[in-house]
């Protein structure tokens, strides 16, 4: 199966099994699932989490408990603005500056409560948490197909805000973990930790991209993401 076939199969399974949670349908998005909070708690028990002071997290519903737990544990959270559509393309959530963690970590609340920054003002990232539609037991991640998560990683890598040793984790339901291998692209970022409500896997996901692969970016993509235009001129 190709990536889209895997996405469709997982989305259908989550819906048919009753594992999917609001927002519905799970299709076309990073799907929310039951016990997402339990997966976040299990991630918070890992040494990579305990060592991290700064976390870059995706804005999707299943990682909402991760973002809230991070702030409650005193960690600074960075989120990308939707579709990287502003040159100040990251939002900073500082636990010392926020009063309402629950409101600040929602998609709408992060833009209101967070501080919007350009990538030059972002602190080095200690841990990345990515949302997934599916993930192979070998660490291959399949997102919803738009490529923004991998591009965010590449931008941070180009700016030396992450490196080869920066751990990358995903929290998912067991039904989202599939047998591999799956053909992945060179720009796909492998997972170091796959955390479900019931288990932690630490695959050897292989090499990860060392920055932006400019050959993959269309003129339209460059025009719609201002930070790429700026980096291309450097």
Residue pairs with C-beta under 8 A, 6 or more apart in sequence:
1 9
1 182
2 183
3 142
3 145
3 182
4 145
6 133
6 134
6 142
6 178
6 182
7 133
7 134
7 142
7 144
7 145
8 27
10 31
10 133
10 134
10 175
10 176
10 178
11 25
11 26
11 27
11 28
11 31
11 133
12 27
13 19
13 175
14 20
14 26
14 31
14 33
14 173
14 175
14 176
15 24
15 25
15 26
15 27
17 175
18 34
19 33
19 34
19 173
19 175
20 26
20 31
20 32
20 33
20 34
21 32
21 33
21 34
21 36
21 61
22 32
22 61
23 29
23 32
23 61
26 32
28 144
29 60
29 144
30 58
30 60
30 61
30 62
30 63
30 131
30 132
30 133
30 143
30 144
31 62
31 133
31 176
32 60
32 61
32 62
33 62
33 172
33 173
33 175
33 176
34 173
35 173
35 197
36 61
36 62
36 63
36 64
36 65
36 171
36 173
36 197
37 65
38 197
39 62
39 65
39 171
39 172
39 173
39 195
39 196
39 197
40 63
40 65
40 66
40 68
40 69
40 171
41 65
41 69
42 171
42 195
42 196
42 197
42 200
43 49
43 66
43 69
43 129
43 169
43 171
43 193
43 195
44 69
44 73
46 169
46 193
46 195
46 200
48 127
48 167
48 169
48 192
48 193
49 73
49 127
51 126
51 127
52 75
52 126
52 127
53 75
53 76
53 126
54 75
54 76
54 77
54 78
54 123
54 124
54 125
54 126
54 127
55 66
55 70
55 75
55 76
55 77
55 78
55 125
55 126
55 127
55 128
55 129
56 77
56 78
56 79
56 80
56 125
56 127
56 128
56 129
56 152
56 156
56 162
57 63
57 66
57 67
57 70
57 77
57 78
57 79
57 128
57 129
58 79
58 80
58 129
58 130
58 131
58 149
59 79
59 80
59 82
59 107
59 110
60 131
62 131
62 171
62 172
63 129
63 131
63 171
64 105
64 106
66 129
66 171
67 77
67 79
67 93
67 105
68 101
68 102
68 105
70 77
71 77
71 93
71 95
71 98
71 101
71 104
71 105
72 95
72 101
74 95
75 95
76 92
76 93
76 94
76 95
76 123
77 92
77 93
77 105
78 90
78 91
78 92
78 93
78 122
78 123
78 125
79 90
79 91
79 93
79 110
79 114
80 89
80 90
80 91
80 148
80 152
81 88
81 89
81 90
81 91
81 111
81 116
83 146
83 148
83 224
83 225
84 148
84 151
84 152
84 155
84 225
84 227
84 228
85 224
85 225
85 226
86 116
86 226
87 118
87 226
87 227
87 230
88 116
88 117
88 118
89 118
89 119
89 155
89 225
89 226
89 227
90 116
90 117
90 118
90 119
90 122
91 110
91 111
91 114
91 115
91 116
91 117
92 114
92 115
92 116
92 117
92 121
92 122
93 104
93 105
93 110
93 113
93 114
93 115
94 115
95 101
97 115
98 104
98 113
100 109
100 113
103 109
103 112
103 113
104 110
104 112
104 113
104 114
118 227
119 155
119 156
119 159
119 161
119 227
120 159
122 156
122 159
122 161
123 161
124 160
124 161
124 162
125 156
125 161
125 162
125 166
126 166
127 166
127 167
127 168
127 169
128 153
128 162
128 166
128 167
128 168
128 169
129 168
129 169
129 170
129 171
130 141
130 143
130 149
130 168
130 169
130 170
130 189
130 191
131 143
131 149
131 170
131 171
132 141
132 142
132 143
132 170
132 172
132 176
132 191
133 142
133 143
133 144
133 176
134 141
134 142
134 172
134 176
134 177
134 178
135 141
135 142
135 170
135 172
135 176
135 177
135 178
135 191
135 194
136 142
136 177
136 178
136 179
136 180
136 181
136 182
136 203
137 177
137 178
137 179
137 180
137 194
137 201
137 203
138 180
138 181
138 203
138 204
138 205
139 190
139 191
139 192
139 194
139 201
139 203
139 204
139 205
139 206
140 180
140 181
140 182
140 184
140 188
140 190
140 191
140 205
141 149
141 170
141 188
141 189
141 190
141 191
142 182
143 149
143 150
147 187
149 189
150 187
150 188
150 189
150 209
151 187
151 212
151 225
153 162
153 168
153 189
153 208
153 209
154 187
154 209
154 211
154 212
154 213
155 212
155 227
155 228
155 231
156 162
157 163
157 209
157 210
157 211
157 212
158 211
158 212
158 231
164 208
164 210
167 192
167 193
168 189
168 190
168 191
168 192
168 193
168 208
169 191
169 192
169 193
169 194
169 195
170 191
170 193
170 194
170 195
171 195
171 196
172 194
172 195
172 196
173 196
173 197
174 196
174 197
174 198
174 199
177 194
177 196
177 201
184 190
186 209
186 213
187 209
187 213
187 216
188 209
189 208
189 209
190 203
190 205
190 206
190 207
190 208
191 203
191 205
192 202
192 203
192 205
193 200
193 201
193 202
194 200
194 201
194 202
194 203
195 201
212 228
212 231
214 232
217 228
221 228
222 228
222 229
222 232
223 229
